[in-house]
Amino acid sequence: MRSSKPLGTLVAVLALIAVGVCAMPGRAQAYWAWRGGYRVWIPAPAVVYAPPPPVVYYAPRPYYAPPVVVVPRRIWVPAHWRGGYWVPGHWA
């Protein structure tokens, strides 16, 4: 079985080098004003927080109901005499 001691040593040395490079003193300037030196640029999209759009309620479309058709009620007229004539029952 191989020992991971050399790999751990290599990682430790690289980490110390990275910490030393990051800890080096330099001028405090904005990133766009740097002149010379090494620069690592990581492009990232701008994160912008905006509230959600307002909820707009529109009035419902008008509903035009068809006109109500009123059917006249038919009345039953029972049989009767009219002026000497017999009139059988019928609908009026």
Backbone as ProteinMPNN parsed JSONL, in Angstrom:
{"seq_chain_A": "MRSSKPLGTLVAVLALIAVGVCAMPGRAQAYWAWRGGYRVWIPAPAVVYAPPPPVVYYAPRPYYAPPVVVVPRRIWVPAHWRGGYWVPGHWA", "coords_chain_A": {"N_chain_A": [[0.839, -1.168, 0.0], [0.522, 2.173, -0.855], [1.89, 5.15, 0.507], [0.37, 8.227, 1.421], [1.839, 10.333, 2.099], [3.799, 11.874, 0.596], [2.095, 13.18, -1.211], [0.472, 14.686, 0.491], [2.402, 16.352, 1.555], [3.119, 17.831, -0.699], [0.718, 19.166, -1.27], [0.509, 20.711, 1.038], [2.742, 22.41, 0.772], [2.072, 23.797, -1.579], [-0.19, 25.121, -0.665], [0.911, 26.805, 1.293], [2.457, 28.429, -0.328], [0.423, 29.687, -1.813], [-0.895, 31.091, 0.239], [1.146, 32.813, 0.988], [1.443, 34.359, -1.357], [-1.029, 35.617, -1.467], [-0.895, 37.123, 0.846], [0.949, 39.087, 0.395], [2.013, 42.479, 0.599], [0.424, 45.248, -0.983], [-0.707, 47.877, -3.184], [-3.685, 49.549, -2.309], [-6.117, 49.634, -4.412], [-8.804, 50.184, -6.685], [-10.203, 47.547, -8.67], [-10.259, 48.179, -11.358], [-8.319, 50.014, -11.658], [-5.866, 48.916, -11.527], [-2.467, 48.585, -12.299], [-0.336, 46.752, -14.044], [1.238, 43.775, -12.678], [-0.166, 40.685, -11.416], [-3.342, 39.486, -12.203], [-6.367, 38.006, -11.489], [-9.21, 37.328, -13.158], [-12.514, 36.714, -12.675], [-15.252, 36.127, -14.402], [-18.554, 36.989, -13.649], [-22.074, 36.961, -13.5], [-24.001, 39.931, -12.91], [-25.712, 40.358, -9.895], [-28.879, 41.231, -9.341], [-31.357, 42.433, -7.328], [-34.763, 42.587, -7.538], [-38.049, 43.614, -6.801], [-40.967, 41.5, -7.166], [-43.117, 41.78, -10.058], [-45.995, 43.954, -9.887], [-49.166, 42.639, -8.956], [-51.799, 42.592, -11.1], [-55.186, 42.995, -11.308], [-57.621, 42.382, -13.588], [-60.819, 43.487, -14.726], [-63.452, 41.125, -15.066], [-64.509, 39.74, -18.215], [-67.407, 41.128, -19.681], [-70.54, 39.497, -19.383], [-73.057, 38.825, -21.474], [-76.131, 37.817, -21.117], [-78.443, 35.783, -22.896], [-81.628, 37.071, -23.959], [-84.445, 36.514, -21.849], [-86.904, 34.352, -22.77], [-90.225, 34.716, -22.523], [-92.756, 32.603, -22.198], [-96.123, 32.724, -22.745], [-98.46, 31.675, -20.333], [-100.689, 29.071, -20.854], [-104.144, 28.862, -20.47], [-106.591, 26.693, -19.236], [-109.797, 26.465, -20.347], [-112.771, 25.494, -19.08], [-115.502, 23.406, -20.306], [-118.507, 25.0, -21.468], [-121.668, 26.805, -21.697], [-122.45, 29.069, -24.32], [-124.287, 31.607, -25.298], [-126.442, 29.901, -26.07], [-125.124, 27.884, -27.36], [-123.095, 25.001, -27.069], [-119.914, 24.96, -25.809], [-117.018, 23.174, -25.997], [-114.412, 22.163, -23.606], [-111.315, 23.897, -23.741], [-107.995, 25.143, -24.609], [-106.947, 28.384, -23.775]], "CA_chain_A": [[0.0, 0.0, 0.0], [1.334, 3.387, -0.975], [1.663, 6.165, 1.518], [-0.053, 9.499, 0.846], [2.635, 11.364, 2.745], [4.357, 12.838, -0.371], [1.015, 13.994, -1.77], [0.092, 15.641, 1.529], [3.465, 17.355, 1.652], [3.003, 18.695, -1.886], [-0.456, 20.026, -1.088], [0.824, 21.673, 2.092], [3.677, 23.402, 0.222], [1.326, 24.652, -2.505], [-1.068, 25.961, 0.139], [1.737, 27.86, 1.896], [2.816, 29.378, -1.391], [-0.78, 30.462, -2.127], [-1.13, 32.016, 1.343], [2.191, 33.847, 0.906], [1.149, 35.266, -2.473], [-2.202, 36.42, -1.097], [-0.578, 37.997, 1.971], [1.935, 40.103, 0.024], [1.457, 43.83, 0.634], [0.266, 45.901, -2.281], [-1.456, 49.124, -3.116], [-5.128, 49.342, -2.243], [-6.779, 50.358, -5.483], [-9.931, 49.482, -7.275], [-9.723, 46.542, -9.611], [-10.118, 48.713, -12.701], [-7.204, 50.944, -11.672], [-4.609, 48.192, -11.374], [-1.501, 48.735, -13.391], [0.702, 45.739, -13.923], [1.025, 42.726, -11.699], [-1.009, 39.57, -11.832], [-4.743, 39.687, -11.862], [-7.252, 36.905, -11.861], [-10.535, 37.881, -13.413], [-13.533, 35.675, -12.724], [-16.496, 36.774, -14.837], [-19.766, 36.514, -12.981], [-23.185, 37.866, -13.817], [-24.399, 40.846, -11.847], [-26.898, 39.905, -9.169], [-29.736, 42.38, -9.089], [-32.609, 42.044, -6.683], [-35.887, 43.458, -7.857], [-39.292, 43.027, -6.292], [-41.768, 40.922, -8.237], [-44.021, 42.765, -10.653], [-47.252, 44.04, -9.149], [-50.248, 41.8, -9.454], [-52.854, 43.448, -11.622], [-56.431, 42.275, -11.513], [-58.461, 43.001, -14.59], [-62.236, 43.179, -14.579], [-63.818, 40.015, -15.943], [-65.215, 40.117, -19.431], [-68.85, 41.183, -19.414], [-71.318, 38.383, -19.912], [-74.374, 39.26, -21.893], [-77.004, 36.654, -21.159], [-79.491, 35.932, -23.903], [-82.878, 37.525, -23.34], [-85.311, 35.461, -21.361], [-88.112, 34.248, -23.565], [-91.351, 34.442, -21.641], [-93.832, 31.92, -22.9], [-97.351, 32.972, -21.995], [-99.105, 30.462, -19.813], [-101.984, 28.777, -21.457], [-105.156, 28.612, -19.447], [-107.631, 25.766, -19.663], [-111.157, 26.971, -20.173], [-113.657, 24.33, -19.062], [-116.665, 23.449, -21.208], [-119.558, 25.88, -20.968], [-122.66, 27.266, -22.67], [-122.275, 30.464, -24.693], [-125.368, 32.058, -26.184], [-127.244, 28.793, -26.557], [-124.265, 26.892, -27.998], [-122.187, 24.292, -26.156], [-118.491, 25.135, -26.138], [-116.247, 22.188, -25.229], [-113.218, 22.688, -22.949], [-110.205, 24.221, -24.685], [-106.924, 25.987, -24.088], [-107.088, 29.773, -24.215]], "C_chain_A": [[0.889, 1.237, 0.0], [0.952, 4.394, 0.091], [1.274, 7.474, 0.834], [0.726, 10.664, 1.464], [3.24, 12.338, 1.723], [3.266, 13.738, -0.963], [0.567, 15.052, -0.759], [1.125, 16.741, 1.683], [3.376, 18.342, 0.489], [1.825, 19.662, -1.736], [-0.18, 21.09, -0.031], [1.75, 22.771, 1.573], [2.943, 24.35, -0.72], [0.384, 25.592, -1.731], [-0.282, 27.094, 0.796], [2.154, 28.899, 0.865], [1.62, 30.267, -1.718], [-1.069, 31.478, -1.028], [-0.101, 33.139, 1.298], [1.91, 34.837, -0.217], [-0.024, 36.173, -2.12], [-1.87, 37.424, 0.002], [0.435, 39.079, 1.616], [1.297, 41.483, 0.052], [1.389, 44.418, -0.773], [-0.515, 47.187, -2.095], [-2.946, 48.803, -3.109], [-5.789, 50.224, -3.29], [-7.949, 49.528, -5.981], [-9.428, 48.559, -8.375], [-9.534, 47.122, -11.008], [-8.919, 49.663, -12.801], [-5.863, 50.234, -11.52], [-3.725, 48.428, -12.585], [-0.405, 47.702, -13.166], [0.34, 44.707, -12.878], [0.109, 41.638, -12.256], [-2.442, 39.82, -11.363], [-5.532, 38.491, -12.356], [-8.649, 37.475, -11.988], [-11.521, 36.726, -13.542], [-14.839, 36.342, -13.155], [-17.702, 36.141, -14.141], [-20.901, 37.477, -13.325], [-23.537, 38.735, -12.62], [-25.68, 40.326, -11.205], [-27.694, 41.136, -8.798], [-31.019, 41.872, -8.478], [-33.668, 43.065, -7.057], [-37.147, 42.808, -7.308], [-40.102, 42.446, -7.448], [-42.709, 41.969, -8.824], [-45.345, 42.793, -9.903], [-48.324, 43.163, -9.787], [-51.39, 42.718, -9.866], [-54.077, 42.581, -11.873], [-57.273, 43.044, -12.525], [-59.911, 42.612, -14.343], [-62.579, 42.017, -15.512], [-64.576, 40.519, -17.163], [-66.709, 40.131, -19.157], [-69.554, 40.007, -20.079], [-72.715, 38.902, -20.225], [-75.238, 38.018, -22.062], [-78.054, 36.858, -22.25], [-80.795, 36.361, -23.23], [-83.749, 36.336, -22.939], [-86.595, 35.479, -22.183], [-89.246, 33.841, -22.628], [-92.462, 33.83, -22.484], [-95.113, 32.158, -22.098], [-97.98, 31.66, -21.551], [-100.453, 30.289, -20.478], [-102.958, 28.379, -20.347], [-106.222, 27.676, -20.027], [-108.999, 26.356, -19.332], [-112.09, 25.766, -20.186], [-114.859, 24.512, -20.01], [-117.775, 24.291, -20.587], [-120.558, 26.204, -22.101], [-122.37, 28.715, -23.009], [-123.378, 30.803, -25.713], [-126.176, 30.924, -26.79], [-126.425, 27.735, -27.277], [-123.343, 26.263, -26.952], [-120.763, 24.438, -26.65], [-117.712, 24.133, -25.319], [-115.032, 22.859, -24.583], [-112.07, 22.873, -23.933], [-109.147, 25.061, -23.96], [-107.11, 27.409, -24.63], [-105.735, 30.323, -24.62]], "O_chain_A": [[1.863, 1.333, 0.746], [-0.202, 4.458, 0.515], [1.804, 7.791, -0.231], [0.322, 11.823, 1.364], [3.199, 13.545, 1.962], [3.496, 14.926, -1.187], [0.313, 16.196, -1.134], [0.789, 17.904, 1.909], [3.54, 19.548, 0.678], [1.946, 20.847, -2.048], [-0.589, 22.241, -0.186], [1.56, 23.943, 1.9], [3.157, 25.561, -0.675], [0.197, 26.742, -2.128], [-0.762, 28.226, 0.849], [2.197, 30.095, 1.152], [1.78, 31.476, -1.884], [-1.447, 32.612, -1.324], [-0.439, 34.297, 1.544], [2.119, 36.037, -0.043], [-0.011, 37.362, -2.438], [-2.504, 38.476, 0.082], [0.753, 39.914, 2.462], [0.17, 41.654, -0.413], [2.212, 44.105, -1.633], [-0.928, 47.532, -0.988], [-3.406, 47.903, -3.812], [-5.992, 51.419, -3.073], [-8.049, 48.329, -5.721], [-8.354, 48.772, -8.938], [-8.722, 46.605, -11.775], [-8.543, 50.072, -13.9], [-4.829, 50.891, -11.396], [-4.184, 48.464, -13.727], [0.356, 47.787, -12.202], [-0.731, 44.761, -12.272], [-0.32, 41.682, -13.409], [-2.682, 40.305, -10.258], [-5.375, 38.036, -13.489], [-9.198, 38.035, -11.038], [-11.378, 35.868, -14.412], [-15.465, 37.045, -12.362], [-17.832, 34.919, -14.066], [-20.683, 38.685, -13.425], [-23.388, 38.325, -11.469], [-26.61, 39.907, -11.894], [-27.234, 41.982, -8.031], [-31.685, 40.997, -9.03], [-33.468, 44.27, -6.901], [-37.289, 41.586, -7.349], [-39.93, 42.865, -8.593], [-43.055, 42.94, -8.151], [-45.771, 41.78, -9.349], [-48.364, 42.982, -11.005], [-51.879, 43.518, -9.069], [-54.005, 41.565, -12.564], [-57.591, 44.217, -12.324], [-60.194, 41.537, -13.814], [-62.054, 41.936, -16.623], [-65.196, 41.582, -17.139], [-67.224, 39.245, -18.475], [-69.206, 39.589, -21.183], [-73.444, 39.357, -19.343], [-75.092, 37.268, -23.027], [-78.497, 37.981, -22.491], [-81.029, 36.046, -22.063], [-83.775, 35.303, -23.608], [-87.279, 36.499, -22.272], [-89.224, 32.768, -22.026], [-93.024, 34.476, -23.368], [-95.177, 31.833, -20.913], [-98.021, 30.679, -22.293], [-101.233, 31.229, -20.635], [-102.61, 27.651, -19.417], [-106.683, 27.852, -21.155], [-109.296, 26.695, -18.186], [-112.192, 25.081, -21.204], [-115.173, 25.621, -20.443], [-117.968, 24.304, -19.371], [-120.321, 25.916, -23.275], [-122.076, 29.515, -22.12], [-123.366, 30.321, -26.845], [-126.558, 31.012, -27.958], [-126.997, 26.762, -27.768], [-122.87, 26.951, -26.048], [-120.45, 24.079, -27.785], [-117.719, 24.2, -24.09], [-114.66, 23.974, -24.951], [-111.894, 22.074, -24.853], [-109.371, 25.6, -22.876], [-107.396, 27.597, -25.813], [-105.635, 31.482, -25.023]]}, "name": "protein", "num_of_chains": 1, "seq": "MRSSKPLGTLVAVLALIAVGVCAMPGRAQAYWAWRGGYRVWIPAPAVVYAPPPPVVYYAPRPYYAPPVVVVPRRIWVPAHWRGGYWVPGHWA"}
